[in-house]
Amino acid sequence: MVKRNDVEEAAFKALLIAQHPYFEEQLTDDLHYFYLHKKRFLDEDWFLNVFDEWRREGITILGFNELEGNKLNPDKVKITIKVLSGLNWFNTVVNAKFGKKKATLKQIYRAVKNKTKYVQLDDGTMGILPVEWIEKFGDYFNSGEIADADTLQIPKVNFLTVEELFDEAMLDEKVKQEISIYHKKLAGFESIKAVDLPAEFNGVLRPYQQQGLNWLNFLDDFNFGGCLADDMGLGKTVQVICFILSQRKKVKQNTNLVVVPTSLIYNWQQEIAKFAPSIKMKTIYGADRIKNNTDFDHYEVILTSYGTLLADIVFLKDHVFNYVFLDESQQIKNPESQRYKAVRLLNSRNKIVLTGTPIENNTFDIYGQLSFACPGLLGSKQFFKQLYSTPIDQFKSSKRAIELQEKIKPFILRRTKQQVAADLPEKTEMVVYCEMKAEQRAIYDAYEKEFREYISATTGDDLKKTPMNVLKGITRLRQVCDSPMLIKGEKMPGNASAKIDTLIEQIEGKKQQHKILVFSQFVAMLDLVKAELKNRNIGFTYLTGQTRNRQAVIEEFQNNAEIRVFLISLKAGGVGLNLTQADYVYLLDPWWNPAVENQAIDRCHRIGQDKNIVAVRLICPDTVEEKIMILQDSKRGLANDLIKTDASFLNSLSKTDLLGLVS
């Protein structure tokens, strides 16, 4: 016998009736139960809230998962989050419980990835994740990586996102302090301390280069990577060499991997030898290269090319470097490329990318480069496209552009020539070395052998008597350096050209912001370049001795913004031109007389020029071109003579000199 409590029964009945309008319709004096159709009972917007309220009232719910075909978990999710500070990460500890069952981050990730609110739990039931938490977890997963069942690791480089995503109560006190420090110190250059120039550096840094060295060391103090994005000609290589020297005082093992385009291997070798000969360097390149990492720790710089990296990633990825530096990092702008996937396998304490053109075509170009240098900063590819790339590029969203700029600003150092003009000489001259590939090198070696045998078999006096034969032999070697296709009257030996490849790569990177002059002694070489520019829809003008409408061509280059390149034969354009719109000059085939080259450079380095000029000589290493450059120093007086002819140059060379050109 149980005595009924009419008051409690009435209150209980009222509680039930309030949960669904159908219950009130079923209320009669003789009814002892309430009924809902299964499809209404399993309405998630209904039972989760109702069960939650019933439990608070002390009501026990039985048999929910006995309903046929029902795998839903009857409990509302309870989520607690705590963000703690780790070594290089913010460790975000997530506790997500559906009643007594805990959901792992991987289980939640699968649901978010599949765009479903149902989380598969270990007991076979499906927890229901509210829409607002699906969106939040989507942002969490885009910002970090799952470390274990309940911990998400968010890189410290992503401190701004941590501040945006999590309530202040979720942040540990140490995390709050770190974020505050990052805000203050990464706000601008004012807080960056000056670094002493390493004693082992053979040279002087310009003021902005010293700032670059300071910035690299500043990022290093936080273990942050970055992108050094100075214009070409401003000395990114020199700043990195200085930084590598400065690392000697900071780390015990200073082995750094430098990955460059093939055309820049020789440049890096030369720059390191010139500015930091104390750096011990190992170059991994060519068919006879060493294919293991056993002695890497004996070197400070391991130098390789992107192509070699792809082939050797199997052992390069197993070494932990101090830094990985990627030169011309726009080479990995496509995250789907094999190059990008290979460099992401590399292990290092930190990473820096170098490029004069961080964005070539669209905003997405920056994703591949910064996702390598600053992992986690920009989230997943899809996230970056949806949030930034598409709104900025397709819909010109200034809001998203400003957001992205603020996000990446601390990690990109970009100086244009115009910004640092006060620190620059009016004219900067540099050499870019163009390494021949096997086909072109084989052709060159064959012609060089033939010429060397001719010199060896001819007496010094006879060589003086027949300078035209010598000139013809040297000219043929210079033509092969440009392109084997320049050799006329012979069976076509091949069409590979390291210079054209390098030149087009340089033009592609500079055409947006700069106008470019290209000089060659050989009209046929200009024709080959012209064909490449046409294939790429790059606007250009063209001037040779055959050009009749000379002034119209000049004015088109000066006044038409669509025309980015001016191809000029050295003979036709060495004098009488005023091309102040250009600020880059490329000399495709440097010759013995610097005065002639300087006349070409001075086509844009003239009165009325308000830009700093960069003059670039393209040289094939280990060829007659490089050896003539060396000879220029010893024959400097000849260049100042009144008579500047090829014959006078050749007559000044002994048989030993000539053999030296082809040894």
C-alpha positions in Angstrom: 0.0 0.0 0.0 1.4 3.4 -1.0 -0.3 6.6 0.1 -0.8 8.9 -2.8 0.5 12.6 -2.7 -2.0 14.5 -4.8 0.0 17.7 -4.7 3.2 16.0 -5.9 1.3 14.1 -8.6 -0.3 17.3 -9.9 3.1 19.0 -9.9 4.7 16.1 -11.8 1.9 16.0 -14.3 2.1 19.7 -14.8 5.9 19.3 -15.5 5.2 16.7 -18.1 2.4 18.5 -19.8 4.6 21.6 -20.2 7.1 19.7 -22.3 4.9 19.2 -25.4 1.6 20.5 -26.7 0.5 16.9 -27.6 0.7 16.0 -23.9 -1.9 18.6 -22.9 -4.3 17.2 -25.5 -4.0 13.7 -23.9 -4.9 15.0 -20.4 -8.0 13.2 -19.0 -9.1 12.0 -15.6 -8.6 8.3 -16.4 -5.3 8.6 -18.4 -2.3 7.1 -16.6 0.3 7.7 -19.3 1.3 10.2 -22.1 2.2 9.2 -25.6 4.3 10.6 -28.4 5.0 9.2 -31.9 8.6 8.0 -32.2 9.5 10.6 -34.9 8.3 13.4 -32.5 9.9 11.8 -29.4 13.3 11.5 -31.2 13.2 15.2 -32.3 16.7 16.3 -31.1 15.5 19.8 -30.5 12.9 18.4 -28.1 14.3 15.4 -26.1 17.8 16.8 -25.3 16.3 19.9 -23.6 13.5 17.9 -21.9 15.7 15.1 -20.6 18.1 17.8 -19.3 15.2 19.5 -17.4 13.9 16.2 -16.1 17.3 15.2 -14.7 17.5 18.5 -12.9 14.1 17.6 -11.3 15.4 14.2 -10.2 13.5 12.2 -12.7 15.1 9.0 -13.9 14.8 8.2 -17.7 14.8 4.6 -18.7 14.7 2.7 -22.0 15.7 5.5 -24.4 18.2 3.3 -26.3 15.8 0.4 -26.3 13.7 2.2 -28.9 14.2 0.3 -32.1 16.8 1.8 -34.5 17.6 4.6 -32.0 21.4 5.2 -31.6 21.2 8.8 -30.3 22.8 9.6 -27.0 20.2 11.0 -24.6 22.6 13.6 -23.0 23.4 17.1 -23.9 27.1 17.7 -24.5 29.1 19.4 -21.7 32.3 21.0 -22.9 35.1 22.6 -20.8 38.3 24.0 -22.4 41.6 25.1 -20.8 44.4 26.6 -22.8 47.9 25.9 -21.3 51.3 27.1 -22.3 53.8 24.5 -23.8 57.2 24.9 -25.3 56.3 25.9 -28.9 52.5 25.4 -28.6 49.4 26.4 -26.7 48.1 23.1 -25.5 44.3 23.3 -25.6 42.8 20.7 -23.4 39.2 19.9 -24.4 36.8 17.8 -22.2 33.6 17.0 -24.1 31.2 14.7 -22.3 27.8 13.3 -23.3 26.5 12.1 -19.9 29.1 9.7 -18.7 30.6 9.1 -22.1 33.6 11.2 -23.2 34.2 12.2 -26.8 37.8 12.3 -28.1 39.0 15.1 -30.3 39.3 12.6 -33.2 35.7 11.6 -32.9 34.6 15.3 -32.9 37.0 16.0 -35.8 35.4 13.3 -37.9 32.0 14.8 -37.3 33.1 18.4 -38.2 35.0 17.2 -41.2 32.0 15.3 -42.5 29.8 18.3 -41.7 27.5 16.4 -39.4 26.4 17.1 -35.9 26.5 13.4 -34.9 29.6 12.3 -33.0 30.2 8.6 -32.9 30.9 7.5 -29.3 32.6 4.4 -28.0 29.4 2.9 -26.6 27.9 2.9 -30.1 25.6 5.9 -29.5 25.7 9.2 -31.5 26.3 12.3 -29.4 24.7 15.4 -30.8 26.9 18.5 -31.2 25.1 21.9 -31.3 25.6 24.0 -34.4 27.5 26.7 -32.5 30.0 24.1 -31.3 30.4 22.7 -34.8 31.5 26.1 -36.0 33.8 26.6 -33.0 35.5 23.3 -33.4 35.9 24.0 -37.1 37.9 27.1 -36.2 39.8 25.1 -33.5 40.9 22.4 -35.9 41.9 25.0 -38.5 44.2 26.6 -36.0 46.1 23.6 -34.6 46.7 19.8 -34.7 45.3 17.0 -32.5 48.1 15.8 -30.2 46.2 13.2 -28.2 42.6 12.2 -27.2 41.8 15.5 -25.5 44.6 18.0 -26.5 44.8 20.3 -29.5 48.2 21.9 -30.1 48.0 25.4 -31.5 51.4 26.9 -32.6 52.4 30.0 -30.6 52.8 31.8 -33.9 49.0 31.7 -34.0 48.6 33.7 -30.7 46.2 36.2 -32.3 43.8 33.4 -33.2 44.0 31.9 -29.7 42.9 35.3 -28.3 40.0 35.4 -30.8 38.7 31.9 -30.4 38.8 31.3 -26.6 37.1 33.2 -23.8 39.5 34.8 -21.3 38.3 32.4 -18.6 39.6 29.5 -20.7 43.2 30.9 -20.9 45.7 30.0 -18.3 47.5 32.9 -16.6 50.8 32.1 -18.3 49.0 32.0 -21.6 47.6 35.5 -21.0 51.0 36.8 -20.1 52.6 35.3 -23.2 49.9 36.8 -25.5 50.4 40.2 -23.9 54.2 40.0 -24.5 53.7 39.0 -28.1 51.3 41.9 -28.7 53.8 44.4 -27.3 56.9 43.1 -28.9 55.5 42.1 -32.3 53.7 45.4 -32.8 56.6 47.0 -34.7 60.3 47.5 -35.2 60.5 49.8 -32.2 60.8 46.8 -29.8 63.4 44.9 -31.8 66.9 45.1 -30.4 70.0 45.7 -32.5 72.3 42.8 -33.0 76.0 43.1 -33.3 77.4 42.3 -36.8 79.3 39.0 -36.5 83.0 39.5 -36.5 83.4 36.7 -39.1 81.4 38.7 -41.6 83.5 40.2 -44.4 81.5 43.3 -45.3 79.3 46.1 -44.2 75.5 46.0 -44.0 73.3 48.8 -45.2 70.9 50.2 -42.5 67.9 48.2 -43.8 70.0 45.0 -44.0 71.0 45.5 -40.4 67.3 45.8 -39.6 66.7 42.5 -41.4 69.4 40.8 -39.3 67.8 42.3 -36.2 64.4 41.0 -37.3 65.6 37.5 -38.0 67.2 37.3 -34.6 64.0 38.7 -33.0 61.9 36.0 -34.6 64.5 33.4 -33.5 64.1 34.5 -29.9 60.5 33.4 -30.0 61.2 30.3 -32.2 59.0 31.9 -34.9 59.6 31.4 -38.6 59.1 34.1 -41.2 59.3 35.4 -44.7 62.1 37.8 -45.8 60.5 39.4 -48.9 62.8 42.2 -49.9 63.0 43.2 -53.6 65.7 41.6 -55.7 69.0 43.5 -55.4 68.5 44.4 -51.8 70.7 41.6 -50.4 68.4 38.9 -48.9 71.3 36.4 -49.3 73.7 38.6 -47.4 71.2 39.1 -44.5 70.8 35.3 -44.2 74.5 34.6 -44.3 75.0 37.2 -41.5 72.2 35.5 -39.5 73.7 32.1 -39.9 77.0 33.5 -38.5 75.0 35.0 -35.6 73.5 31.6 -34.8 77.0 30.4 -33.7 76.5 32.1 -30.3 72.9 30.8 -29.9 73.0 27.1 -30.7 75.3 24.2 -30.3 74.6 22.6 -33.6 74.4 25.2 -36.4 73.7 23.0 -39.4 71.3 24.8 -41.8 69.7 23.6 -45.0 69.5 26.1 -47.9 67.3 25.1 -50.8 67.5 27.2 -54.0 66.6 27.1 -57.7 69.4 25.4 -59.7 70.3 28.7 -61.2 71.2 30.1 -57.8 73.5 27.4 -56.5 76.6 29.1 -57.8 75.4 32.5 -56.5 75.1 31.1 -53.0 78.5 29.5 -53.2 80.1 32.7 -54.4 78.3 34.9 -51.8 79.3 32.6 -48.9 82.9 32.5 -50.1 82.9 36.2 -50.4 81.2 37.3 -47.2 81.7 34.4 -44.8 84.6 32.2 -45.9 84.6 30.7 -42.3 81.3 28.9 -43.0 81.9 25.3 -43.9 79.5 24.4 -46.7 78.5 21.2 -48.4 76.8 21.3 -51.8 74.4 18.4 -52.6 73.9 18.7 -56.4 74.8 16.8 -59.6 74.9 13.2 -60.6 78.0 12.4 -58.5 76.7 13.9 -55.2 76.8 12.1 -51.9 73.4 10.6 -51.1 73.4 10.3 -47.3 73.4 12.6 -44.3 76.1 11.0 -42.2 78.5 14.0 -42.1 76.0 16.9 -42.1 76.9 17.9 -38.5 80.4 18.8 -39.8 78.9 21.7 -41.9 77.1 24.9 -41.2 75.4 25.1 -44.6 74.0 22.2 -46.6 73.2 23.7 -50.0 70.9 22.0 -52.5 68.4 22.7 -55.3 64.7 22.1 -55.3 65.1 19.4 -57.9 67.7 17.6 -55.9 65.6 17.9 -52.8 62.8 15.9 -54.5 65.2 13.1 -55.3 67.0 13.1 -52.0 64.1 13.8 -49.5 64.4 10.2 -48.4 67.5 11.0 -46.4 67.2 14.8 -46.0 64.0 14.5 -44.0 65.8 12.3 -41.4 68.2 15.0 -40.3 67.1 17.7 -37.8 68.5 21.0 -39.1 68.8 24.2 -37.1 67.1 26.2 -39.9 65.7 25.4 -43.3 66.0 28.4 -45.7 64.0 28.4 -49.0 65.3 30.9 -51.5 62.9 32.0 -54.2 60.2 30.4 -52.1 57.4 31.2 -54.6 58.6 27.9 -56.0 56.4 26.2 -53.3 53.4 28.5 -53.7 51.3 25.6 -54.9 50.4 23.4 -51.9 49.5 20.6 -54.3 53.0 20.5 -55.9 55.6 17.9 -55.2 58.1 20.6 -54.1 55.7 21.8 -51.4 55.0 18.3 -50.1 58.7 17.5 -50.0 59.8 20.6 -48.0 57.0 19.9 -45.5 58.7 16.7 -44.7 61.9 18.5 -43.6 62.7 18.7 -39.9 64.3 21.8 -38.4 64.1 24.0 -35.3 62.9 26.8 -37.4 62.2 27.9 -41.0 62.7 31.1 -43.1 61.5 31.6 -46.7 63.1 34.2 -49.0 61.3 35.8 -52.0 61.2 39.1 -53.9 57.7 38.3 -55.0 55.6 36.8 -52.1 52.4 37.2 -54.1 52.7 36.8 -57.9 49.2 36.2 -59.1 46.7 36.0 -56.2 46.4 35.9 -52.4 46.7 32.2 -52.3 50.3 32.4 -53.3 51.3 33.4 -49.8 49.6 30.3 -48.2 52.1 27.7 -49.3 55.1 29.8 -48.3 53.8 30.9 -44.9 52.3 27.5 -44.1 55.8 26.1 -44.4 57.6 28.9 -42.5 54.9 29.4 -39.8 52.9 26.1 -39.6 49.4 26.6 -38.3 49.3 30.4 -38.8 46.9 30.3 -41.8 45.0 27.1 -41.1 44.0 24.5 -43.6 44.0 25.2 -47.4 40.2 25.1 -47.5 39.9 27.4 -44.5 42.3 29.9 -46.0 40.5 29.9 -49.4 37.1 30.3 -47.8 38.1 33.0 -45.3 40.7 35.0 -47.2 41.7 34.0 -50.7 38.3 33.9 -52.4 36.8 37.0 -50.6 39.9 39.0 -51.3 40.7 38.0 -54.9 37.2 37.5 -56.3 35.1 39.8 -54.2 37.7 42.5 -53.3 36.9 42.2 -49.6 38.8 45.0 -47.8 37.7 43.6 -44.4 39.3 40.2 -45.1 42.4 41.8 -46.6 42.9 43.9 -43.5 42.4 40.8 -41.3 44.9 38.8 -43.2 47.4 41.7 -43.2 47.2 42.0 -39.4 47.6 38.2 -39.1 50.8 37.9 -41.2 52.3 41.3 -40.5 54.7 40.2 -37.7 56.1 37.4 -39.9 56.8 39.1 -43.2 59.5 41.7 -43.7 59.0 43.4 -47.1 61.1 46.3 -48.3 60.9 47.6 -51.8 63.6 49.5 -53.6 61.6 52.7 -53.3 61.2 52.3 -49.5 64.9 52.0 -48.9 66.1 54.3 -51.7 68.0 56.5 -49.3 70.2 53.5 -48.2 70.9 52.4 -51.8 73.5 53.5 -54.3 71.9 55.0 -57.5 73.1 51.9 -59.4 73.5 48.4 -58.0 75.4 45.9 -60.2 75.2 42.1 -59.6 75.9 38.8 -61.2 73.4 36.0 -61.5 74.9 32.7 -62.4 73.0 30.4 -64.8 74.0 26.8 -64.4 73.8 24.8 -67.6 71.9 21.6 -67.7 73.5 18.5 -69.1 72.4 18.9 -72.7 73.7 22.5 -73.0 76.9 21.7 -71.1 77.7 18.8 -73.4 77.4 21.1 -76.4 79.6 23.7 -74.8 82.3 21.2 -73.8 82.5 19.9 -77.3 83.0 23.3 -78.8 85.4 24.3 -76.0 87.5 21.2 -76.7 87.7 22.0 -80.4 88.8 25.6 -79.7 91.3 24.6 -77.1 92.9 22.2 -79.5 93.2 24.9 -82.1 94.9 27.3 -79.6 97.3 24.6 -78.4 98.3 23.7 -82.0 98.9 27.4 -83.1 101.9 29.5 -82.2 101.5 32.8 -80.3 102.6 34.8 -83.4 100.1 33.0 -85.6 97.3 33.7 -83.2 98.2 37.4 -83.3 98.1 37.3 -87.1 94.7 35.6 -87.2 92.6 37.4 -84.5 89.4 36.7 -86.4 89.7 33.0 -86.0 90.2 33.5 -82.2 87.2 35.9 -82.1 85.1 33.4 -84.0 86.0 30.6 -81.6 85.2 32.8 -78.5 82.0 34.1 -80.0 80.8 30.6 -80.7 81.4 29.6 -77.1 79.5 32.8 -75.9 76.6 31.9 -78.2 76.4 28.4 -76.7 76.3 30.1 -73.3 73.3 32.1 -74.5 71.6 29.2 -76.4 73.0 26.5 -78.8 70.3 27.7 -81.2 72.4 30.8 -82.0 75.0 28.7 -83.8 74.3 29.2 -87.5 75.3 27.0 -90.4 75.5 23.9 -88.2 73.1 21.0 -87.6 70.7 22.2 -84.8 72.6 20.9 -81.7 69.9 21.6 -79.0 67.6 24.2 -77.6 68.3 24.2 -73.9 69.2 27.6 -72.5 69.9 28.2 -68.8 69.9 32.0 -69.4 66.5 32.1 -71.0 65.1 30.0 -68.2 66.6 32.3 -65.6 65.7 35.5 -67.4 62.0 34.5 -67.8 61.8 33.4 -64.2 63.2 36.9 -63.2 60.8 38.7 -65.5 57.8 36.8 -64.2 58.7 37.8 -60.7 59.2 41.5 -61.4 56.8 42.5 -64.2 54.0 43.6 -61.9 56.0 46.4 -60.2 59.0 47.0 -62.5 59.9 47.8 -66.1 62.8 45.9 -67.5 65.5 46.4 -70.1 67.1 43.3 -71.7 70.3 43.7 -73.7 72.1 41.2 -76.0 74.8 41.5 -78.5 73.0 38.8 -80.5 69.7 39.6 -82.2 69.0 35.9 -82.5 69.1 35.7 -78.7 66.6 38.5 -78.4 64.3 36.7 -80.9 64.4 33.6 -78.7 63.5 35.7 -75.6 60.7 37.4 -77.7 59.1 34.0 -78.5 59.1 33.1 -74.8 57.5 36.5 -73.8 54.8 36.0 -76.5 54.0 32.5 -75.1 53.5 34.0 -71.7 51.5 37.1 -72.8 54.1 39.5 -71.4 54.0 42.9 -73.1 57.2 43.9 -74.7 58.8 46.2 -77.2 61.8 45.4 -79.5 64.7 47.4 -80.8 67.5 46.3 -83.2 69.4 47.9 -86.0 66.5 46.9 -88.3 63.9 48.8 -86.4 62.6 51.8 -88.5 60.1 53.4 -86.1 62.7 53.7 -83.3 61.1 56.7 -81.5 57.6 55.1 -81.5 59.0 51.9 -80.0 60.8 54.0 -77.2 57.6 56.0 -76.5 55.5 52.9 -76.3 57.8 51.4 -73.6 57.9 54.7 -71.7 54.2 55.5 -71.8 52.3 52.2 -72.1 51.7 50.5 -68.7 51.1 47.1 -70.4 54.6 47.0 -71.9 56.9 45.6 -69.2 60.0 44.6 -71.1 62.2 46.2 -73.7 64.4 43.9 -75.7 67.4 45.9 -77.2 70.4 44.8 -79.2 73.6 46.2 -77.7 74.6 47.8 -80.9 71.3 49.6 -81.6 70.6 50.6 -78.1 73.9 51.4 -76.5 73.5 55.1 -77.1 70.8 57.7 -77.8 68.1 56.2 -75.6 66.5 57.7 -72.6 64.4 55.0 -70.8 63.8 56.3 -67.3 60.7 54.1 -66.8 62.9 51.0 -66.4 64.7 50.2 -63.1 66.1 46.7 -63.9 68.7 46.0 -66.7 69.7 42.5 -67.7 72.8 42.0 -69.8 72.4 38.5 -71.4 75.9 38.1 -72.7 78.5 40.3 -70.9 81.7 40.9 -72.9 85.2 42.1 -72.2 84.5 45.8 -72.3 82.7 47.2 -69.2 82.4 50.6 -70.9 80.0 49.2 -73.5 78.0 47.5 -70.8 77.9 50.7 -68.8 76.5 52.6 -71.8 73.7 50.1 -71.9 73.0 50.4 -68.2 73.0 54.2 -68.5 70.0 54.0 -70.9 67.9 54.1 -67.7 70.4 55.5 -65.3 70.0 59.1 -66.6 68.9 62.6 -65.6 65.2 62.3 -64.8 65.5 58.9 -63.3 63.9 58.8 -59.8 64.4 55.1 -59.2 67.4 53.1 -58.0 68.8 50.9 -60.9 69.7 47.3 -60.6 71.9 46.0 -63.3 72.2 42.2 -63.6 74.8 40.3 -65.6 73.8 36.7 -66.5 76.9 34.5 -66.5 77.2 30.7 -67.1 79.8 29.4 -64.5 82.8 27.5 -65.6 82.7 28.9 -69.1 84.6 31.5 -71.2 82.1 34.2 -69.8 83.2 33.7 -66.2 86.9 33.7 -67.2 86.6 36.8 -69.3 85.1 38.5 -66.2 88.2 37.6 -64.3 90.4 38.8 -67.1 88.6 42.2 -67.0 90.3 43.0 -63.8 93.8 42.2 -65.1 93.1 44.1 -68.3 91.3 47.0 -66.7 93.6 49.6 -68.3 92.6 48.5 -71.7 89.0 49.3 -71.1 90.0 52.9 -70.6 91.9 53.1 -73.8 90.6 55.3 -76.6 90.4 52.3 -78.9 87.8 49.8 -77.7 87.7 47.1 -80.4 87.5 43.4 -80.2 90.8 43.2 -82.1 92.6 45.4 -79.5 91.2 43.2 -76.8 92.3 40.0 -78.4 95.7 41.3 -79.3 96.3 42.1 -75.6 95.9 38.4 -74.8 98.8 36.0 -74.8 98.5 32.3 -75.8 98.5 31.5 -72.1 95.6 33.9 -71.6 93.6 32.3 -74.4 94.3 28.8 -73.0 93.2 30.1 -69.6 89.8 31.0 -71.2 89.2 27.4 -72.2 91.0 25.4 -69.5 
